[in-house]
Amino acid sequence: DECISHTPSGVDFYEKRARLLKRSGLTAAAADTMDAARQLDLADRYINNKATKYLLRAGRIEEARVTAALFTRPEAGDAELHLKEMQAHWYELEVGAALARRPEERETLWRALKPLLLHSRAAAVEKRAYAALASLCSQGPSSFDADLVETVAQCPARVPARCARLRCMLVLVETRGADVATELVSEAALCVKDANAKARRAAFDVLDAMTRALDPSHLLRVLVAGLAARTPHARSAALAALARVVFRARAADLDLLRAACLVLRHDKAREVAKAALGLVAVLLATLDDASLEPTLTDLVASLLAWAPEKKARFRTRVKSLLRKLCRRFGYESIKSLVPRDDEPLVAHLRKVDDRSKKKRRRAAASRHERPGDDDDDDDEQYFRDDDDDDESEDLENVEVKEDGRILVTSEEDQPRKPDPPPPKIAAAKRRRPSHLKGKQATAAKRRASLKGDATKPGKLLPYDWKPLADVVKSAKRRKLR
C-alpha cells in the first residue's frame, strides 16, 4: 500500500497486492485490484489476461468475457469462438471451473462429463475429465450423487488416468464419507502396488481417508477378504493395505497376526511373503506383550519358514523380527520355541546383541567420565541402568516413506556404511637411467615419455622428432666440413 501511494501508476504494485489477496482467500478483492491494474495500462495483453483469470475465479463470468474480448479482432465475430480458434486453453478451463462453482450449472457439467468417463478412448481426455470431476465433487453434496458414485465405481480407468482417478476418489471419500468408501476399497487396495509412484501415493491417501471415514474394524474385515485372491499381486496388495490401516488406526488384532502367519507358512510367492513380513513388523510395533504371547509359537515357526531364503533380503528381515521378539520376551524363551537346527541363529543374535551392548557401555563410560571410585555397587547400578535403557528401546522407529511404504526399523537394521575407498597410489615417476649419458639418455627419456606402441618392445615408433637446434647444428657442421 505504501508503494501504491508513492507511485500510483505502478502496475506491478497492484499486481503484487492482488496476488497477496488471492493467497489470503480474498478472491473478490484480488479481482478488483487486478482490474484496477489493467485499467492503468490498457495496451498490456498480459495484465488483461491476468485480470480475466481473477474475475473468473471470483465468479464474475460476464465481466471476464467482456475483458477477454478487448484483445480479440472485431472482424472475427464472437470473442469466445475467436479465443477457441487461437487455442487459449487457459480461458476455457477457467470458464469451466467458474461454471462448476455455480450450483445451477453443476448438473449440466456432470451430464457433459459422464460420457467422457464411460466411453472416452483418449487417456488425456480421461485425465482431464477426472480432474474436472474432482473439482465438481469438492463443491459438496449434490442431487446427482447416487449416479456419480455408481458411474465412478463402474467405469474402468486407463493406466495413464489412474492417478487422476484416485485423486477424484479421495475427494469423494472426504466429502461423501462411508457411503462411497465401501464401494471403492478394493480398487484403492490394488493401486497400492501400482507401478507409478504418484498413483501409489494417491492410493495410500485414499486408504487414510477411508480409515477416518469408516470403522477401522469393518475396514480391516473388508481388506482381509483380499487374502483369498487368486493372483499373488492382489494378495500382496491386500497385505500392504492392511499394514497401512493398522498403522494409521492403531487397531491391531490377533486374527490379523494369525492370518499373516498362515500366509507365511502356506504361500510360496516371494511378493506375498514380503508384504506379510511388513504386516508382522507393524503388528509387533502395535500389540503389547500380553496379546502376543498366546501366538508366539505360531509366529516364530512362521518366521523361520522364510529364514533360509536369501533373495530379496528375506533372511535379514526374519533376523530383524526375531531380534525384536528376543528383546521383548527373552532369548531363552524364544530359544525354547525354535527347532534344534535353528538354535545357532538365536545364539548368533544374542552374541551380536551383547557386542552392541558392550560398545554402548564403553561409549557411555567414556562420554560421562565418571570420577574414579572403588564402589563396585555403583558401577553395577550404572551398567544395570544402561541395560534397562537398552531394553526400553524395544519398539523401533516407525517411518512412512514418500511413496506410502511403512518401515519399522531399529539401529541394527540400518544398512552398514561402506568402507571408504582406498587412497589412490600415485604412480612412481620414471627416472632418467643413471647408466646412460648424453644422446643415449635423451633418447631413453623420449621413449619413456611416448605413449601407445612406442613403449612396446619390438614395435615401431608412431613418429619421431628432433629438436630444431640439433638440425641446424648438424647442417652447420656439414657446411664447415
Sequence and secondary structure as in RCSB ss.txt:
>XXXX:A:sequence
DECISHTPSGVDFYEKRARLLKRSGLTAAAADTMDAARQLDLADRYINNKATKYLLRAGRIEEARVTAALFTRPE
AGDAELHLKEMQAHWYELEVGAALARRPEERETLWRALKPLLLHSRAAAVEKRAYAALASLCSQGPSSFDADLVE
TVAQCPARVPARCARLRCMLVLVETRGADVATELVSEAALCVKDANAKARRAAFDVLDAMTRALDPSHLLRVLVA
GLAARTPHARSAALAALARVVFRARAADLDLLRAACLVLRHDKAREVAKAALGLVAVLLATLDDASLEPTLTDLV
ASLLAWAPEKKARFRTRVKSLLRKLCRRFGYESIKSLVPRDDEPLVAHLRKVDDRSKKKRRRAAASRHERPGDDD
DDDDEQYFRDDDDDDESEDLENVEVKEDGRILVTSEEDQPRKPDPPPPKIAAAKRRRPSHLKGKQATAAKRRASL
KGDATKPGKLLPYDWKPLADVVKSAKRRKLR
>XXXX:A:secstr
 HHHHH TT HHHHHHHHHHHHHTT HHHHHHHHHHHHHH TT HHHHHHHHHHHHHTT HHHHHHHHGGGS GG
G SHHHHHHHTT HHHHHHHHHHHHTSHHHHHHHHHHHHHHHHH   HHHHHHHHHHHHHHHTT   TTHHHHHH
HHHHS   STTHHHHHHHHHHHHHHHTHHHHHHHHHHHHHGGG SSHHHHHHHHHHHHHHHHHS HHHHHHHHHG
GGG SSHHHHHHHHHHHHHHHHHH    HHHHHHHHHHHHH   HHHHHHHHHHHHHHHHHS HHHHGGGHHHHH
HHHHTTTT  GGGHHHHHHHHHHHHHHHH HHHHHHHS GGGHHHHHHHHHHHHHHHHHHHHHHHHHH       
HHHHHHHHHHHHHHHHHT S EEEE TTS EEEE TTTS                   TT  THHHHHHHHHHH 
 GGGGSTT   S     HHHHHHHHHHHHH 
